């Protein structure tokens, strides 16, 4: 918590936050940016604002985009945003950029790729550093989505880091997940196996004007045929995002999936699962934060020495550390 927050009388602080909330709900982009900064940094004011805004969320559609580096996720995200804007819908974009494992800083390059959207007041772009989080998402992603939702965005696009096959957390953050693929990626089956195929609701073959696109489409359809009992048959959409080709078909595929969720009752079930996952993740983080005190770190060092010396096993040491939190 900052000195300003700590020194301000509680009533005065509450008044400032209430005023900021009112400005945000009235469409003030600067107020939104400030709240998002607090939320991302873990500031207590961000938590209080999120608590106040959360009841107003739950109305936006959320669409996640994942895939390998170089697949063109940022360009696809950019074109999807333009597609929804042509319909008159407002769009929030949460773009996760990879962080340095040493400084936790990020280039935030997705903002560079989406410069043409900055002049559109109906689009708000927020780049987040992954800060070492696994699964392709920043730890603050869900909270940022909730704030954008409360702000009144109709559609929120969430773009993952693009680090590999294990970016499956997006399925727990978005109603619809798009897996972006490109031809000539090498061994298609090797690239697309693991959990990434199971989370895809829509498959986009980007750069489909390149040789090998037909082979990629065939490989995807063959993989999908191995899992016929999902209740939803993910469509394979060929696109050339740099030219805007196939983007309307991709948008319509997302619409079809959302309609399926509504008609099957899976929309509510998905909301419950997302809530469960976020509560679990926050509880896990809170437990770890309680352990990471000066005393806890010293105890961890002692237990680590015992494990390294084989005088204690890792499970017993972990239980002992948790018991002392």
Protein Blocks (a to p, Z undefined) as FASTA:
>chain_A
ZZklmmpcfklmmmmmmmmmmmmmnopaklmmmmmmmmmnopaklmmmmmmmmmmgokac
cdddeddehklmmmmmmmmmmmmmmnopacdddddddddfklopafklmmmmmmmmmmpm
kbccddddfklpahhiafklmmmmmmmmmnopabdcdddehlajklmklmmmpfbdcddd
dehibjfklmmgmjllmmpmbdcdehklbghklmmmmmmmmmmmmmmmnopacddddddf
knopoklmmmmmmmmmmmmmmmnopmmmmmmmmmmmmmmmmmmmmmmmmmmpmklmmmmm
mmmmmmmnopacfklmmmmmmmmZZ
